[in-house]
């Protein structure tokens, strides 16, 4: 009997109710919420959401990030904290520390900071 195993790779997918900050859109301030966010533009300020955050290729966050999971293809200049997975794609650049339960880094990604691995958050 074959045993099925779960992949630890975070795969961002568009979801109903997700907030998209479009390319060529520039925001300043603190972004908070409970729904997934896909950032394609730039944000000067922090992000605190209770869902997945995707920083698309070409996007920039200048501030600390806290989310349930984080996938970076663009740039983050600040600390990154996630209860679940942090994934740095090949085009990612992070200048800051990462605190997470799981980390996946593709070849080519740039990380300038420290990584703290912590236990998975308890399931509710």
C-alpha positions as CSV (number, residue, x, y, z in Angstrom):
1,X,0.0,0.0,0.0
2,X,1.5,3.3,-1.0
3,X,1.9,6.0,1.6
4,X,1.0,9.5,0.6
5,X,3.3,12.3,1.9
6,X,2.6,16.0,2.1
7,X,4.9,18.5,0.4
8,X,6.3,21.3,2.5
9,X,6.4,23.7,-0.5
10,X,4.2,26.7,-0.3
11,X,2.4,27.3,-3.6
12,X,0.6,30.6,-3.7
13,X,-2.7,30.5,-5.6
14,X,-5.2,33.2,-6.2
15,X,-8.0,32.8,-3.8
16,X,-11.4,34.4,-3.4
17,X,-11.2,37.5,-1.3
18,X,-7.5,38.0,-1.8
19,X,-6.2,41.6,-1.8
20,X,-4.0,42.5,-4.7
21,X,-1.8,45.5,-4.7
22,X,-1.1,45.9,-8.4
23,X,2.2,46.6,-10.2
24,X,2.9,50.4,-10.4
25,X,0.9,50.9,-7.2
26,X,2.8,52.4,-4.3
27,X,1.4,52.4,-0.7
28,X,2.7,53.8,2.5
29,X,1.6,52.7,6.0
30,X,0.8,49.5,7.9
31,X,-1.1,46.8,6.0
32,X,-3.3,44.6,8.3
33,X,-6.0,42.0,7.6
34,X,-7.3,38.5,7.8
35,X,-7.3,37.6,4.0
36,X,-4.5,36.6,1.6
37,X,-2.5,39.4,0.0
38,X,-0.6,39.4,-3.3
39,X,1.8,42.4,-3.5
40,X,2.9,43.3,-7.1
41,X,3.7,47.0,-6.4
42,X,5.5,48.5,-3.5
43,X,4.7,49.1,0.2
44,X,6.7,51.3,2.5
45,X,5.5,50.1,5.9
46,X,4.8,46.8,7.7
47,X,2.5,43.9,6.9
48,X,0.6,42.0,9.5
49,X,-2.0,39.5,8.1
50,X,-3.6,36.3,9.4
51,X,-3.3,34.6,6.0
52,X,-0.8,34.0,3.2
53,X,1.4,36.8,1.8
54,X,2.9,36.7,-1.7
55,X,5.5,39.2,-2.7
56,X,5.5,38.9,-6.5
57,X,8.6,39.3,-8.7
58,X,9.3,43.1,-9.1
59,X,7.5,43.9,-5.9
60,X,9.1,45.6,-2.9
61,X,8.2,45.7,0.8
62,X,10.1,48.1,3.0
63,X,9.1,47.0,6.5
64,X,8.6,44.0,8.7
65,X,6.3,41.2,7.5
66,X,4.2,38.9,9.6
67,X,1.8,36.4,8.0
68,X,0.7,32.8,8.3
69,X,2.9,31.9,5.3
70,X,5.1,34.1,3.1
71,X,6.3,33.5,-0.5
72,X,8.8,36.0,-1.8
73,X,9.7,36.4,-5.5
74,X,10.4,40.1,-5.2
75,X,12.3,42.1,-2.5
76,X,11.7,42.5,1.2
77,X,13.8,45.0,3.3
78,X,12.7,44.0,6.8
79,X,12.2,41.0,9.0
80,X,9.9,38.2,8.0
81,X,7.9,36.1,10.4
82,X,5.5,33.3,9.6
83,X,3.8,30.6,11.6
84,X,4.1,28.2,8.7
85,X,6.2,28.2,5.6
86,X,8.5,30.9,4.2
87,X,9.5,30.3,0.6
88,X,12.2,32.3,-1.2
89,X,11.9,31.8,-5.0
90,X,14.9,32.2,-7.3
91,X,14.3,35.9,-7.9
92,X,13.8,36.8,-4.2
93,X,15.9,39.2,-2.2
94,X,15.4,39.5,1.6
95,X,17.4,41.9,3.8
96,X,16.4,41.0,7.3
97,X,15.9,38.2,9.7
98,X,13.5,35.3,9.1
99,X,11.6,33.5,11.9
100,X,9.5,30.5,10.7
101,X,8.6,26.9,11.3
102,X,9.6,25.8,7.7
103,X,11.9,27.4,5.1
104,X,12.3,26.6,1.4
105,X,15.0,28.5,-0.5
106,X,15.4,28.1,-4.3
107,X,18.8,28.4,-5.9
108,X,19.4,32.0,-6.9
109,X,17.5,33.6,-4.0
110,X,19.4,36.2,-1.9
111,X,19.2,36.3,1.9
112,X,21.1,38.8,4.0
113,X,20.1,38.1,7.6
114,X,19.7,35.4,10.2
115,X,17.2,32.5,10.2
116,X,15.4,31.3,13.4
117,X,13.6,28.0,13.0
118,X,10.8,27.5,15.5
119,X,8.3,24.7,16.2
120,X,5.1,24.6,14.1
121,X,2.2,26.5,15.5
122,X,-0.4,24.2,17.1
123,X,-3.3,23.4,14.9
124,X,-6.7,24.8,15.9
